[in-house]
Amino acid sequence: MAATSPSAAGKDEAARGATWWAHVATLADDRLEGRLTGSPGYLKAADYVIAQLKALGLQPAGVDGYLQPVGFVEQRIDAAASKAALTTAEGATALSAPADIIFSGGGGPAPASIDAPMVFVGYGLHIPEAGHDDFAGVDLKGKIAVFISGGPANIAGALKSHARSERGKVLASMGAVGAIALTTAKQIEIPWSRRMLLASQPAMYLADASLRDTATPLMNAMFDTAKSEMLFTGSGHSFAELSALADASAPVPGFALTPRFSATIAAARKDLTSPNIVAVMPGTDPKLKAEYVVLSAHLDGLGVGEPIHGDTIYNGALDNASGVASLIEIAKALKAGKVKPKRSILFAIVCAEEKGLLGSRYFAERPTVPQGALVADLNFDMALPIFPLTSVTPLGYDQSSLGKDAAAVGETMGLPIKADPFPDRNTFIRSDQYSFIKAGIPALFFKYGFVADTPEAATEKAWRANVYHSPSDDAQQPVMPEQAVKLNDYVTALTLRVANAPARPSWNADSFFKRFEKK
């Protein structure tokens, strides 16, 4: 009786939570210097993870033992040496990088220079399947597309997020030479002052050009919300007016902008290689063990950056040493459990998530096992045990049969599913499960459930504003390890349910993402 009493269960959760947190603390230690992809700190972290997986008896499933090397080009934008300006009939107004505008170094080689007219394209979303296309009838050849955050209220968040991720491809196909993103004041996630600090960090893109978003250089930039009004000079519209429409998810007009934009972008590039970690727990069924349920999490962080309160190491404790720690503990639970998985469980701990989901994109397109044998991906990233776990938000649950599995497990554990409270935050496309979805593989991405305009929402928002992508995301911050254990247990049970089901997961008939399924 004592073994199943609430007090005993509480002690067990506390002990397992302490073990989970010990993994997090090790991976987020200053000695690993923020685990930047390709850095010595990342490789030290990889050694620790491999040692843990090896101790659990997981088998190597990489190209080189547990490792799958991935080639990158690191691109660092030199803001001080870059210049930009807006020109009207009244003359030129110089822009400061990164104070006014931040140039992105991801996606592919940045153009050395640009001089082009600008067109405001509303939300910048191409979703003809939903009857929405901000680019319809717009001539963007040789021009820069300017767009605002948000999207129509009547379109699913996952679909809007997907359209945002494909925006570069659409713009390149239309002959655009650049894109400038604007964010309304109400939709700001990271203050501009911190974005400026992050701008000095190196970006990356895949060395394999066939896996990049665009074949030709496309300028990508974001504009400071406080300065965005200047882009609309002489247009007959104001940024305040357009922000109000976007915040209401109302229709936003498109129109030509009066100022012409010009810039010279200074960038330094170098080649580097960094590994994904791939390990497998073989299934027990003679037939089903040839299929794989993938558990994924990214190991990389932001490395060493500009100081905040005197600290330069962006430790990445909850983003995402926590997710890697959860995978280690889930592997331990699966090994120790009486019920064994019939399908094989593939652990993919990937690099370069912070650089645009690059490690997972490479793995999903170049897996170390047959791609058709990957039946599902269950992804851990920044689950945030900073308030009690009373519900779950497994992003993607409304797109495939995995949603019914997630709901069934949640029902038995008292964890109902809550919809994404902030669908325009693009969370659906901002972690590694999205790489698997684009490869046709049903996937879920786990978040603590909460509802907008609640104390939990305020706590989560404050964490993003003050801790996310900063040196404060370290092992000294307050967390609730026993709540992390509850989510680990939920995903362990869901993993077993998917691994032992007679049929592999399938896309819902009405899912937009069913189109990516490999035939």
C-alpha positions as CSV (number, residue, x, y, z in Angstrom):
1,M,0.0,0.0,0.0
2,A,2.8,2.4,0.9
3,A,4.3,1.9,-2.5
4,T,1.2,3.3,-4.2
5,S,0.3,6.0,-1.6
6,P,0.3,9.7,-2.6
7,S,3.2,10.4,-0.4
8,A,5.3,7.6,-1.9
9,A,4.3,8.7,-5.4
10,G,5.3,12.2,-4.5
11,K,8.7,11.0,-3.3
12,D,9.2,9.0,-6.5
13,E,8.4,12.0,-8.6
14,A,10.8,14.2,-6.6
15,A,13.6,11.7,-6.9
16,R,13.0,11.2,-10.7
17,G,12.7,14.9,-11.1
18,A,16.1,15.4,-9.4
19,T,17.7,12.9,-11.8
20,W,16.1,14.6,-14.8
21,W,17.3,18.0,-13.5
22,A,20.8,16.7,-13.0
23,H,21.0,15.9,-16.7
24,V,19.8,19.4,-17.5
25,A,22.3,21.0,-15.2
26,T,25.2,19.0,-16.7
27,L,24.2,20.0,-20.3
28,A,23.6,23.6,-19.3
29,D,26.8,24.0,-17.4
30,D,29.0,27.0,-18.2
31,R,31.8,24.5,-19.2
32,L,29.8,23.6,-22.3
33,E,29.6,27.3,-23.3
34,G,26.0,27.2,-24.6
35,R,26.4,24.2,-26.9
36,L,26.6,26.2,-30.2
37,T,26.3,23.8,-33.2
38,G,29.8,22.7,-34.2
39,S,31.5,24.1,-31.1
40,P,33.7,22.1,-28.6
41,G,31.0,22.6,-26.1
42,Y,28.4,21.0,-28.3
43,L,30.7,18.0,-28.9
44,K,31.2,17.7,-25.1
45,A,27.5,17.6,-24.7
46,A,27.2,15.0,-27.4
47,D,29.7,12.8,-25.6
48,Y,27.6,13.0,-22.4
49,V,24.4,12.1,-24.2
50,I,26.0,9.2,-26.0
51,A,27.4,7.9,-22.7
52,Q,23.9,8.0,-21.2
53,L,22.3,6.2,-24.2
54,K,25.1,3.6,-24.3
55,A,24.7,2.9,-20.6
56,L,21.0,2.2,-21.2
57,G,22.0,-0.4,-23.9
58,L,20.7,1.7,-26.9
59,Q,22.4,0.7,-30.1
60,P,24.2,3.2,-32.4
61,A,22.2,4.1,-35.5
62,G,24.2,6.8,-37.1
63,V,26.6,6.9,-40.0
64,D,29.6,6.9,-37.7
65,G,28.5,5.0,-34.6
66,Y,26.0,7.1,-32.8
67,L,26.9,10.2,-35.0
68,Q,25.4,11.5,-38.2
69,P,27.7,14.3,-39.4
70,V,26.0,17.3,-41.0
71,G,27.7,19.9,-43.2
72,F,26.9,23.6,-42.7
73,V,28.0,27.0,-43.8
74,E,28.3,29.4,-41.0
75,Q,27.3,33.0,-42.0
76,R,28.0,35.9,-39.7
77,I,26.5,39.3,-40.6
78,D,28.7,42.2,-39.7
79,A,26.1,44.8,-38.7
80,A,28.7,47.6,-38.1
81,A,30.0,47.2,-41.7
82,S,26.5,46.9,-43.2
83,K,24.5,49.9,-44.4
84,A,20.9,50.5,-45.3
85,A,18.7,53.5,-46.3
86,L,15.2,54.5,-47.3
87,T,15.0,56.9,-50.2
88,T,12.1,59.1,-51.2
89,A,11.7,62.2,-53.4
90,E,12.8,64.2,-50.3
91,G,16.1,62.3,-49.9
92,A,17.6,59.4,-48.2
93,T,17.2,58.4,-44.5
94,A,20.0,56.2,-43.2
95,L,19.0,53.1,-41.2
96,S,21.2,51.6,-38.5
97,A,21.8,47.9,-38.2
98,P,20.9,46.3,-35.9
99,A,19.2,49.3,-34.1
100,D,16.6,49.8,-36.9
101,I,16.9,46.7,-39.0
102,I,18.3,43.2,-38.5
103,F,19.6,41.2,-41.5
104,S,19.2,37.4,-41.2
105,G,22.2,35.2,-42.1
106,G,20.1,32.0,-42.3
107,G,18.5,30.3,-45.3
108,G,21.4,30.8,-47.7
109,P,24.0,33.3,-48.8
110,A,22.9,36.9,-48.1
111,P,23.1,39.2,-51.1
112,A,26.1,41.6,-50.9
113,S,23.9,44.5,-52.0
114,I,20.3,45.4,-52.8
115,D,18.5,48.4,-54.2
116,A,14.8,47.9,-54.9
117,P,11.3,49.2,-54.5
118,M,9.1,47.8,-51.7
119,V,5.6,46.3,-51.7
120,F,3.5,45.8,-48.6
121,V,1.8,42.4,-49.0
122,G,-0.4,42.2,-45.8
123,Y,0.3,39.1,-43.9
124,G,2.5,37.7,-46.7
125,L,0.6,34.4,-46.7
126,H,0.1,32.2,-49.7
127,I,-2.7,29.8,-48.8
128,P,-4.9,29.3,-51.9
129,E,-6.3,26.1,-50.4
130,A,-7.9,28.2,-47.7
131,G,-9.0,31.0,-50.1
132,H,-6.3,33.4,-49.0
133,D,-3.3,34.6,-51.1
134,D,-1.7,37.9,-50.2
135,F,0.5,37.6,-53.4
136,A,-2.3,37.2,-55.9
137,G,-2.0,39.7,-58.7
138,V,1.1,41.3,-57.1
139,D,4.2,41.9,-59.3
140,L,7.2,41.2,-57.0
141,K,9.9,40.7,-59.6
142,G,12.9,42.7,-58.5
143,K,11.1,44.0,-55.4
144,I,11.1,43.6,-51.7
145,A,8.0,42.2,-50.0
146,V,7.1,43.8,-46.6
147,F,4.6,41.9,-44.4
148,I,3.1,42.1,-40.9
149,S,2.8,39.5,-38.2
150,G,-0.5,37.6,-37.7
151,G,-3.0,36.1,-40.1
152,P,-6.7,35.7,-40.8
153,A,-8.8,34.4,-37.9
154,N,-10.6,31.8,-40.0
155,I,-7.5,29.9,-41.0
156,A,-6.0,27.2,-38.7
157,G,-2.8,28.2,-36.9
158,A,-0.9,25.2,-38.3
159,L,-1.7,26.2,-41.8
160,K,-0.7,29.8,-41.3
161,S,2.5,28.7,-39.7
162,H,3.3,26.4,-42.7
163,A,2.7,29.3,-45.1
164,R,5.1,31.4,-43.2
165,S,7.8,28.7,-43.4
166,E,7.3,28.5,-47.1
167,R,7.3,32.2,-47.7
168,G,10.9,32.4,-48.9
169,K,10.2,29.8,-51.6
170,V,7.1,31.6,-52.8
171,L,8.9,35.0,-52.9
172,A,11.9,33.5,-54.8
173,S,9.5,31.9,-57.3
174,M,7.9,35.3,-57.9
175,G,11.3,37.0,-58.5
176,A,11.4,39.0,-55.3
177,V,14.8,40.0,-54.1
178,G,14.1,40.5,-50.4
179,A,11.7,40.3,-47.5
180,I,11.2,42.5,-44.5
181,A,9.1,41.3,-41.5
182,L,7.2,43.6,-39.2
183,T,5.8,42.7,-35.8
184,T,2.9,44.5,-34.1
185,A,3.6,45.8,-30.6
186,K,1.1,43.4,-29.1
187,Q,2.7,40.4,-30.8
188,I,6.3,41.0,-29.8
189,E,7.8,38.0,-28.1
190,I,11.4,39.1,-27.6
191,P,12.1,42.8,-27.0
192,W,14.1,44.5,-29.7
193,S,16.9,45.3,-27.3
194,R,17.5,41.5,-26.9
195,R,17.0,40.9,-30.6
196,M,19.9,43.3,-31.2
197,L,22.1,41.3,-28.9
198,L,21.2,38.1,-30.7
199,A,21.9,39.6,-34.1
200,S,25.6,39.3,-33.6
201,Q,25.5,35.5,-33.3
202,P,26.4,33.4,-36.4
203,A,23.6,32.0,-38.6
204,M,23.9,28.8,-40.6
205,Y,22.6,27.1,-43.6
206,L,23.0,23.6,-45.0
207,A,26.1,22.9,-47.1
208,D,23.9,20.6,-49.3
209,A,22.3,23.3,-51.5
210,S,19.5,20.9,-52.5
211,L,18.1,21.1,-49.0
212,R,18.0,24.9,-48.8
213,D,14.8,27.0,-49.1
214,T,16.0,29.0,-52.1
215,A,18.6,28.5,-54.8
216,T,19.3,32.2,-55.2
217,P,20.2,34.8,-52.6
218,L,17.2,36.4,-50.9
219,M,17.6,39.2,-48.4
220,N,15.7,38.5,-45.2
221,A,15.4,41.2,-42.5
222,M,13.2,42.3,-39.6
223,F,12.4,45.9,-38.8
224,D,12.1,47.4,-35.3
225,T,8.4,47.8,-34.4
226,A,9.1,51.3,-32.9
227,K,10.6,52.5,-36.2
228,S,8.2,50.7,-38.7
229,E,6.1,53.7,-39.3
230,M,8.7,55.2,-41.5
231,L,8.2,52.5,-44.1
232,F,4.7,53.8,-44.8
233,T,5.5,57.4,-45.5
234,G,3.5,58.6,-48.4
235,S,1.5,55.4,-48.7
236,G,-1.8,56.7,-47.4
237,H,-1.6,54.1,-44.6
238,S,0.0,54.0,-41.2
239,F,1.7,51.2,-39.3
240,A,-0.6,51.9,-36.4
241,E,-3.7,51.3,-38.6
242,L,-2.3,48.1,-40.1
243,S,-1.2,46.8,-36.6
244,A,-4.7,47.2,-35.3
245,L,-6.0,45.2,-38.2
246,A,-3.4,42.5,-37.7
247,D,-4.0,42.3,-34.0
248,A,-7.7,41.7,-34.7
249,S,-6.8,39.0,-37.4
250,A,-8.8,41.2,-39.8
251,P,-8.1,41.5,-43.6
252,V,-5.0,43.6,-44.2
253,P,-4.7,45.5,-47.5
254,G,-1.6,45.3,-49.9
255,F,-0.1,48.3,-51.7
256,A,3.1,49.8,-53.0
257,L,5.3,51.6,-50.6
258,T,6.8,55.0,-51.4
259,P,10.4,54.6,-50.1
260,R,13.0,52.7,-52.0
261,F,15.2,50.4,-49.9
262,S,18.9,49.9,-50.4
263,A,21.6,48.1,-48.5
264,T,25.0,46.7,-48.5
265,I,25.3,43.6,-46.3
266,A,28.7,42.5,-45.0
267,A,29.0,38.8,-44.3
268,A,31.7,36.3,-43.4
269,R,31.3,32.6,-44.1
270,K,33.0,29.4,-43.2
271,D,32.3,25.7,-43.5
272,L,31.8,23.5,-40.5
273,T,30.5,20.1,-39.5
274,S,28.4,19.1,-36.5
275,P,26.7,15.7,-35.7
276,N,23.2,14.6,-35.0
277,I,23.1,11.7,-32.4
278,V,21.1,8.7,-33.5
279,A,20.4,5.6,-31.3
280,V,17.9,2.8,-31.5
281,M,16.0,0.6,-29.0
282,P,15.1,-2.4,-31.2
283,G,11.4,-3.4,-31.2
284,T,10.3,-6.9,-30.0
285,D,7.9,-7.8,-32.8
286,P,9.5,-9.7,-35.7
287,K,7.6,-7.7,-38.3
288,L,6.9,-4.3,-36.6
289,K,10.5,-3.8,-35.4
290,A,11.4,-2.8,-38.9
291,E,9.3,0.4,-38.3
292,Y,10.5,3.3,-36.1
293,V,8.8,5.7,-33.8
294,V,11.2,8.7,-33.5
295,L,11.7,10.6,-30.3
296,S,13.5,13.9,-31.0
297,A,15.0,16.8,-29.2
298,H,17.6,19.4,-30.2
299,L,20.9,19.5,-28.2
300,D,22.3,22.7,-29.6
301,G,22.0,26.1,-27.9
302,L,23.0,29.7,-28.8
303,G,26.6,29.4,-27.5
304,V,28.4,32.5,-26.3
305,G,26.9,35.9,-27.1
306,E,26.6,39.5,-26.1
307,P,26.5,40.0,-22.3
308,I,23.3,40.5,-20.4
309,H,23.9,41.5,-16.8
310,G,27.5,40.6,-17.3
311,D,26.8,37.0,-18.4
312,T,27.8,35.9,-21.9
313,I,27.0,32.2,-21.9
314,Y,23.5,31.4,-23.3
315,N,23.2,28.1,-21.4
316,G,20.0,26.8,-22.9
317,A,18.7,24.9,-19.9
318,L,15.0,24.7,-20.7
319,D,15.8,25.4,-24.4
320,N,16.6,22.6,-24.8
321,A,18.8,20.7,-22.4
322,S,15.5,19.8,-20.7
323,G,14.2,18.1,-23.8
324,V,17.3,16.0,-24.2
325,A,17.2,15.1,-20.5
326,S,13.6,14.0,-21.0
327,L,14.6,11.7,-23.9
328,I,17.2,10.1,-21.7
329,E,14.7,9.5,-18.9
330,I,12.1,8.2,-21.3
331,A,14.6,5.7,-22.7
332,K,15.3,4.6,-19.2
333,A,11.6,4.1,-18.5
334,L,11.1,2.1,-21.7
335,K,14.0,-0.1,-20.9
336,A,12.7,-0.8,-17.4
337,G,9.0,-1.2,-18.2
338,K,7.3,-4.5,-18.2
339,V,5.6,-3.7,-21.6
340,K,8.1,-3.5,-24.3
341,P,7.7,-1.5,-27.6
342,K,6.9,-3.7,-30.6
343,R,8.2,-1.1,-33.0
344,S,11.7,0.1,-32.7
345,I,12.3,3.5,-30.9
346,L,14.7,5.8,-32.7
347,F,16.2,8.5,-30.6
348,A,17.3,11.5,-32.8
349,I,19.1,14.2,-30.8
350,V,19.8,16.8,-33.4
351,C,21.9,19.9,-33.9
352,A,21.2,23.3,-35.5
353,E,17.6,23.6,-34.4
354,E,18.4,27.2,-33.3
355,K,19.7,27.9,-36.8
356,G,16.4,26.9,-38.6
357,L,15.7,23.2,-37.8
358,L,18.7,22.3,-39.9
359,G,19.9,19.1,-38.2
360,S,16.4,17.6,-38.2
361,R,15.8,18.7,-41.7
362,Y,18.9,16.8,-42.7
363,F,17.9,13.7,-40.8
364,A,14.3,13.7,-42.0
365,E,15.5,13.9,-45.6
366,R,18.7,11.8,-45.2
367,P,17.7,9.4,-42.4
368,T,20.1,6.6,-41.3
369,V,17.3,4.1,-41.6
370,P,14.8,3.8,-44.5
371,Q,12.7,6.9,-44.6
372,G,9.6,4.9,-45.3
373,A,10.1,3.1,-42.0
374,L,9.7,6.2,-39.9
375,V,6.1,6.1,-38.7
376,A,5.9,9.0,-36.3
377,D,7.9,11.7,-34.6
378,L,7.3,12.8,-31.0
379,N,9.3,15.9,-30.2
380,F,10.5,17.5,-27.0
381,D,11.6,21.2,-27.0
382,M,11.3,23.8,-24.2
383,A,8.3,22.2,-22.5
384,L,8.7,24.7,-19.6
385,P,7.9,23.1,-16.2
386,I,7.4,26.5,-14.6
387,F,3.8,25.9,-13.5
388,P,1.8,22.7,-12.6
389,L,1.0,20.3,-15.5
390,T,-2.8,20.0,-15.6
391,S,-3.2,19.7,-19.4
392,V,-1.1,19.2,-22.5
393,T,-0.9,20.9,-25.9
394,P,0.6,18.3,-28.3
395,L,0.9,20.6,-31.3
396,G,-0.1,18.8,-34.5
397,Y,-2.7,16.7,-32.6
398,D,-5.5,17.8,-35.0
399,Q,-3.6,16.7,-38.1
400,S,-3.2,12.9,-37.7
401,S,-4.3,9.8,-35.8
402,L,-1.7,10.7,-33.2
403,G,-4.1,13.2,-31.9
404,K,-6.5,10.4,-30.8
405,D,-3.7,8.6,-29.2
406,A,-2.6,11.7,-27.4
407,A,-6.2,12.3,-26.1
408,A,-6.6,8.7,-25.0
409,V,-3.4,8.7,-23.0
410,G,-4.2,12.1,-21.5
411,E,-7.7,10.8,-20.5
412,T,-6.1,7.9,-18.5
413,M,-3.6,10.3,-16.8
414,G,-6.0,13.2,-16.1
415,L,-4.3,15.5,-18.7
416,P,-6.8,16.8,-21.2
417,I,-5.7,18.4,-24.4
418,K,-5.8,22.2,-24.7
419,A,-5.6,24.0,-28.1
420,D,-2.6,26.2,-28.8
421,P,-3.5,29.5,-27.0
422,F,-1.3,31.6,-29.3
423,P,-1.5,30.0,-32.8
424,D,0.0,33.1,-34.5
425,R,3.2,32.7,-32.5
426,N,4.3,30.1,-35.1
427,T,5.1,27.5,-32.5
428,F,4.0,24.8,-34.9
429,I,6.8,25.4,-37.3
430,R,9.5,26.4,-34.8
431,S,10.8,23.0,-33.6
432,D,12.1,19.8,-35.1
433,Q,8.9,17.9,-35.5
434,Y,8.1,20.2,-38.4
435,S,11.0,18.7,-40.4
436,F,9.4,15.3,-40.1
437,I,6.0,16.7,-41.0
438,K,7.4,18.1,-44.3
439,A,8.9,14.7,-45.0
440,G,5.4,13.2,-44.7
441,I,5.7,11.8,-41.2
442,P,3.0,12.4,-38.6
443,A,4.4,14.2,-35.6
444,L,3.6,15.9,-32.3
445,F,5.4,18.6,-30.4
446,F,4.7,18.7,-26.6
447,K,3.9,21.8,-24.6
448,Y,2.3,22.3,-21.2
449,G,-1.3,23.2,-21.7
450,F,-2.7,26.5,-20.6
451,V,-5.3,29.0,-21.7
452,A,-4.8,32.7,-22.7
453,D,-5.4,35.4,-20.1
454,T,-4.6,33.1,-17.1
455,P,-1.9,33.2,-14.5
456,E,-0.1,30.3,-16.4
457,A,-0.2,32.4,-19.6
458,A,1.3,35.3,-17.8
459,T,4.1,33.1,-16.3
460,E,4.9,31.7,-19.7
461,K,4.9,35.1,-21.4
462,A,7.2,36.5,-18.7
463,W,9.6,33.6,-19.2
464,R,9.8,34.2,-22.9
465,A,10.3,38.0,-22.5
466,N,12.9,37.7,-19.8
467,V,14.6,34.3,-20.0
468,Y,14.2,32.8,-23.4
469,H,17.3,33.0,-25.6
470,S,19.3,34.7,-22.8
471,P,22.0,33.7,-20.3
472,S,19.2,33.6,-17.7
473,D,18.1,30.2,-19.2
474,D,20.4,28.4,-16.9
475,A,20.3,25.9,-14.0
476,Q,19.8,28.6,-11.4
477,Q,16.3,29.5,-12.6
478,P,13.2,28.3,-10.7
479,V,11.6,25.1,-12.2
480,M,9.3,22.3,-11.1
481,P,11.2,19.0,-11.9
482,E,8.4,16.9,-10.6
483,Q,6.1,18.4,-13.2
484,A,8.6,17.5,-15.9
485,V,8.4,13.9,-14.7
486,K,4.7,14.0,-15.3
487,L,5.1,15.0,-18.9
488,N,7.9,12.4,-19.4
489,D,5.5,9.8,-18.1
490,Y,2.8,11.0,-20.5
491,V,5.1,10.8,-23.5
492,T,6.4,7.4,-22.4
493,A,2.9,6.0,-22.3
494,L,2.1,7.6,-25.7
495,T,5.3,6.2,-27.2
496,L,4.3,2.7,-26.1
497,R,0.8,3.2,-27.5
498,V,2.0,4.2,-30.9
499,A,4.8,1.6,-31.0
500,N,2.4,-1.2,-30.1
501,A,-0.6,-0.3,-32.2
502,P,-1.4,-2.7,-35.1
503,A,-1.5,0.1,-37.6
504,R,1.0,2.9,-38.1
505,P,-0.2,6.5,-37.6
506,S,-2.0,8.1,-40.5
507,W,-2.8,11.6,-41.6
508,N,-6.4,12.8,-41.1
509,A,-8.2,12.8,-44.4
510,D,-8.7,16.6,-44.3
511,S,-5.2,17.4,-43.1
512,F,-3.3,19.9,-45.3
513,F,-0.1,18.0,-44.5
514,K,-1.3,14.7,-45.9
515,R,0.0,16.0,-49.2
516,F,3.6,15.4,-48.0
517,E,3.0,11.7,-47.3
518,K,5.4,9.6,-49.3
519,K,3.6,7.2,-51.6
